[in-house]
Amino acid sequence: MNQSSDFKTTRRRVLTRRGVLWLGQTCNLRCQFCYFIDRVKAANHPEHHFMSLDKAKRICSTLVDCYGNSSIDIQGGEPTIHPDIEALVSHCRSIGLIPTLITNAVVLADLKRCESLKEAGVRDYLVSVHGMGDMYDKVVGLEGAHARQMRALENFRSLSIPFRFNCVLSSSVLPVLKDIGELAVSRGARVVNFIVFNPFEDQKKRRQSSSENVPRHGEVRPFLDSVLDSLEEAGVEGNVRYFPHCMVSERHRKSIFNFQQVSYDIHEWDYASGSWTGIQSQKMRDGELSPVISLEDSTAQLISYRGCMKLIAGTAKSAITKFPKLREPVDFVRKKIAGASQKSIQRGPADREAICRENARRRASASYVYGKACRDCDLQSICDGFQRGYADIFGTDEAQPIKVGGRVDDPLYFISSQDKVVEQEDYDWAL
């Protein structure tokens, strides 16, 4: 186990306790590949405007009181331009919800803003690094954006504020992917997440731009292998989100986090609370919060009433048989909720993990497909396959069946050999 002054690394895998807050899709950039680009541009979209501080506080309190979350990703749009962001960060700290800001860091080129957010209680930043130099400025639509981001990284280092990187694997970023890895190492990023650019959300309606921005998985592979090699050599955690296992070299399959693996990354979102905050009423400036519910036998698997209906409709027959409480959502909601939040009923970890895995499978089956070759792959049970929008553009012929000597049914099969960062505040439950 590696050690630093305020973090360690571990190969122990536990379910995440992190929630997420969507403040509103108001942003100071216009990234070409943004999943929410229409909402960012359209002031009349119900998710465009920032919510009030009061509503944001109520959501955060729900994450603690109902879901047992102990940390939170605050995102927009761009959270640093919310007029009450310092007050919100301070509130999160005061209720035991350790805050991370997901940011493009343009505003944080100002040292005083970094100082005020540190004083408010921000734990770290997850910085969106989607290119370098003039190329970055072009894809995000703001001249000088890269230079400001670099100043922000220097500010973080001078103030000893930890940070991590997010990098969307668009076509334009591949030639500079290794440069981004080198930047992470030289500036001291603790983690780099590479996010496969699939045509989700608003990008579904932009087939031409999506096909131009989305590279084939086979094109991504050599760049990804190279940057993951360099990060591992430097001791920086590297992760790949939502990528078929067969599309990286064997040595890097421990870094692949698809739906069944991602809930074991403590820097990713809890499926239970994420289902609730993902409902539009929790992402809008106006409107009341949706009620939350507690499903017995699911260990903090809390979702809204509407989400519960969707959950039941999409649940496989085998899951209904295995978890009979899923048969009883309507009466349960009516009796237990009536618009008020409830403490989640904590059950054994095996129950919770089983429900989370079933949740992951449903999410994958709703938006991913397998190719013909996947039928012969030993990893099909733990791999999502190909995102439907990607398959519509490129097909699934890239699939290559992996043979490991027998069918694999453990989602931790590869990721349990990866060293992952754990911050000091999380030692008591994550190590």
N, C-alpha and C positions, 0 to 999 in steps of 0.2 A: 504494500500500500504506500503510494507516494504521499509526502506530507509537505505542506507549506504553512505559513503563519495562520491562514484563515480558511484553508480548504485541504481536503484529502481526496484521494481517489480510491475507488473500491470496485470489486467485481460482484458484490452482493446486489441482488435485484429485488426491489420492492416497488409496490405501486405508488405512483406519484400522488402528491397532495397539493398540487398547484392548480389554481383556478385562473380564469381569464376574464377581463373586463373590456368590452368594446365601447369606447367613449363616444364614437361617432366617426363617420368617414369624411372628416375634414382634414385636408393635408396641404402641405406646402410644396409637394412634388407631384409630378404626373408620370409615374413610371409606366413604361410601355406595356409591361407584363403584369401590372397590378391586377389581382383577382377582382378587386372592387373598383376598378377605374370608372365605371359609369356612375357609381355612387359618390365617388370623389368629385367628379365633374358636375353632377346634377344637384343643384341646391334644393330642388323640390323632392328629392328622394327622401323617404322617411328615415333612412339611416345616415343621411349626410351630416346633419348638424350635431354638434356636441351636446350631450346631455348635461343637466345641471349637476352641481356638486352634490346636492342632496340625494338625487337619484343614484348617482355613482356610489355614494356612501351606503345607501340601502342595499345595493347589489353586493358590495363588499362584505357587509355585515351578514348577509344571507350565506355567502360563501363560507364564512367562519362558523356561523351558528348551525347551519343545516348540513353542510357538506364536509365540515372538518378540514377545510383547506388551510394551509399554514403559509402559503406564498401565493403571489399573483403576478401575472403578466398584464400590464396596463398598456393597451394599444388603442390606436385610432382607426383610420387615419394616422395622424401624427400627434401623440399625446403631449409632447412638450409645448405645443401651441395652445393647449387648453388653458383658459384663463385662471383656473383654480388648481392646476396640477400639483403645486407644492402642498396645498391644503389637503388634497386627496392622498398624496403620498404619506403625509403626516398622519392622516386618519388611519390608513392601512397599518402603519407601524403601531398605532395606539391600540388596535384591536387584535394584534398578533398575526397580521397578514403581511408577510415580508414582500415589499414591492420591487418588481423589475419593470423597466420601461422598454418597450419595443419601439425603436426609434431610428430615423434616418440620420440623426445626430447633427443636422444642419444648425439648429438653434444652439446646440451645445458647443459650438465653436466659441461661444461667449463664456469665458471662465466664470464670470459672476453667476450665470445661470446654473452652471455645474455646481458651484459652491452652495447655492440656495437649495438645490435639490438634494445634495448630500446632507445638508443640515436638516432637511425635512425628513430624511430617512430612507432614501432610495438605496437598495442593496447593490444592484448592478444594472447594466444596460445590455440589451440584445440589439446590436447594431446591424442594420440592413446594408450589407456591402455587396452590391450587384455589379461591380465593375471597377475600373481604375481610370483616373485622368479624364481626358476629354470624352472618352467613350462613355464613362459613367455619367458625366454631365448631360450627354445627349439622350441616354436612355431614361433619365429621370426628369428631363425637361427643365433643368436649371443650370445656367452657367455658373461655375465656381462651386458647385455642390461638393465635388470631390475634395477640393482644397479645404472647405469648411469641415467636412467629415474628418479629414486628417488632423486638423487643429483640435477637434473634439477628442480624438483618441489621445492626443498629447495632454489635454486637460484631464482626462480620466487618469492617465498615468501619474500626472503631477499631484493629483488629489487622492491617489490610491483607491480609486473606484474600479472594481472589477468590471470586465465586459466580455461579451461573447459576440460571435458573428452569425448572421443568417445570410445565405447566398443562394438566390434562385438560379437554377441551372438553365438560363435562357441561351439561345444560340450565340448572342453577342458576348456572353461572359466566358465562354469556353477558352478562347485564346489567352485570357488573362487569369485563368483559374489558379495556376501555379503562383502567380504574383499575389493573388489574394491570400493564398496559403502562407507565402513568405511574409506578407504584411501581418498576418495573425501572429506568427512566431516572433517577428521583430518588435511588435508593439505590445505583446504580452496578452493576447486574447486567450482565454482559458478553454474555449470550445468554439468549433466552427460547425454549423449545420448547413449542409447542402440540400436544398429543397428542389425536388424535381418539378419542372414547370409543366404542369398538366393543365388543360383548358377547363378550369373550374369556374364557378360563379359567373361574374360578368364576362369572362373570357369565352364562355360557351357561345355567346352570340357574335363573337369576333373570329370567325373561322379563318379568314385570310390572314389577319395579324397573328393569330395563334399559330398557324402553320408556319409563318415566317419566324416566330420567336421560339417555337418548340423544336429542339433538336431531337433527332432519333436517339434512342437509348444507346445504340451501338456507336454513335458518334461521341456520346458523352463518356463512354467507358474508359478510353485511354487517358483522357484528361483527369477523370475522377480517380483512377488508380494512382496516377502520378502525385496528385495533391494529397491524397490520403497517406501515401508512403512518406511524404515529407513531413506531414503533421505528426504522424506516429513517431518518426525518428526524433522529432523535437519535443515529444511528450505532450502534444496538444490533442485533446479529444476531438475526433472528427466523426460526424454522423451524416447519414444519407436518409432522407425522408421519402418514403413511398416510391421505391425503385425495386424492380424485380431482382431477386437474389442472383439470377443467372447473368445479370448485366454488369457485375463487378467480378474481379478476380477472387478466387477462393479466400485469400488472406484478408480480404476486406468485408466478408459477409458478416462479421461481428459488428460492423458499423451500420448495417441496414436496419432501419426502424420503420416497419410498415405498421398497419393498424394493430396487429396483435402484439407487436413489440413496443410501440410508442408509449403505452401506459406504464412501462417499466423504466422510463426515463424521467427522473424527478424534475427535469427542466421543461417537461411537456405538460399538457393539460389533462386533468382528471376527466374521464369520460362522463362521470355523473354530473358534476357542476358545469362542465362544458356543454352538455346537452341543454341545460337550463339557460345559461347565459347566451347560447347561440340562437335562442328564439328571438324573433324580431322585436318583441315588446321590451326585451332587455338591451336592445341595441339602438333604440330610438330616443330622440330628445324628449318627445312627449309620450304620454300614456303610462298607465300603471304597470307594475311588475306582474308577470304571470305567477300564479301560485306554484309552490314547490310541493313535492310529495316524497314520502319515504316508503319504499317498497321493502317489506320484510324479506329477509334472506338475501338481500343484495348488497349489504354493507356500503352505505353511503351512495348507492346508485340512485340518486335523486334527479328527477326531471319534472318538467311542467306537465299539467294535465294534458295539453295538446300533444306534447312529446310522448307521453305515456300511451296515448291512443295510437300514435304512429309506431311506437315500439312494439305494441301488441300486434298490430297489423303486419309488421314485418318479421315477427319472431318465427323461427322455424318450429315445426311441430315437435321435434325432438327437445327443443328448449322448453316448450310449454310443459312437456311431460316431466322434464327434469326439475323445473322450477314452478311448481303448481301455483305459487302466489301470483305468477304472471296472469293467471286466469281471472284475478279478482280486482282489476284496476279501478273500475267505476265505483263500486261500493267503497273501496279503500279511500279513493279521493274524496268522495262525498262525506265520509265519516271523519276523516282525519285532517282535511285541509281547510275548506271554507275560506280560502284566501290567505291563511296564516302559514308561517313556516314552522317546520318541526325539526327537532333534533333527529339526526339519522340514527337508526338502530344498528349498532355495531355487532357484526357477527364474526365468525371465524374467517381468517384470511383465505382459506380454500374456497369458501362460498363467494367471497368478493372477487377473487381472481377468476372463478368460473363465469360469473356474470360479466365481468369486464371483457373476457375473451369472447363470450357470445355477442356482446355489444360490438366488438371489433369486427367479428365476422359479418354481422349485419351491415355495418358501415361499408365494408369492402364489397360485399355482394351487390350493394346498391349502385356502386359507381365503378367497379372494376370487372374485367373479364379475363378468362384464361385462354391461351392459345392452344392449338392442338397438341403441341409438344409438351404442354404443362401436364397433360394426363399421365405422362410417363416420368414425371419429375418426383423425386422423393420428398421435395420440400413443398409440394402443393398445399398441404394442410396448414403451413405457417406463412405462406407467401400470398400477397394480394393478386398478383398477375399484372395486367395492364389496364390503366385507367381508360374508361370508355371513350372519352374524347380523343385521347391519344390513339387508341385503336381505330377510331373512325378516320383519322388522318393517315396513319402508317400501317395499320394492321397489327398482327401479333406474330408474324413469321420470325421475328428475332428470337423468340423464346428458345431456350436450349435446356433440355431436361438435365437435372443434376442428379447424380447417383452417389449416395453415401453409404450404401449397403443395407438400406431398408428405409421404409417410410418414417418420416420425422413428424411428431405431433406435439413437440414441446416448443413453444414460441421463444424460449430462452436458449435454445440449442446453440445458437451462434453468439448472441449478445452477452451471454454470461462470461465470455472470455475477454470482454472489452473493459478497459479501465475508464471509469466515469467519475467526473468531478462531483464532490459533495461539499457544500459550504458549511462553515462552522455551526450556523444556526440549526442545521439539519442533522447534525451528528447523532443525536439521541434516537432518531427513528430510522435514518437511512443507512447507517453503517452497521 
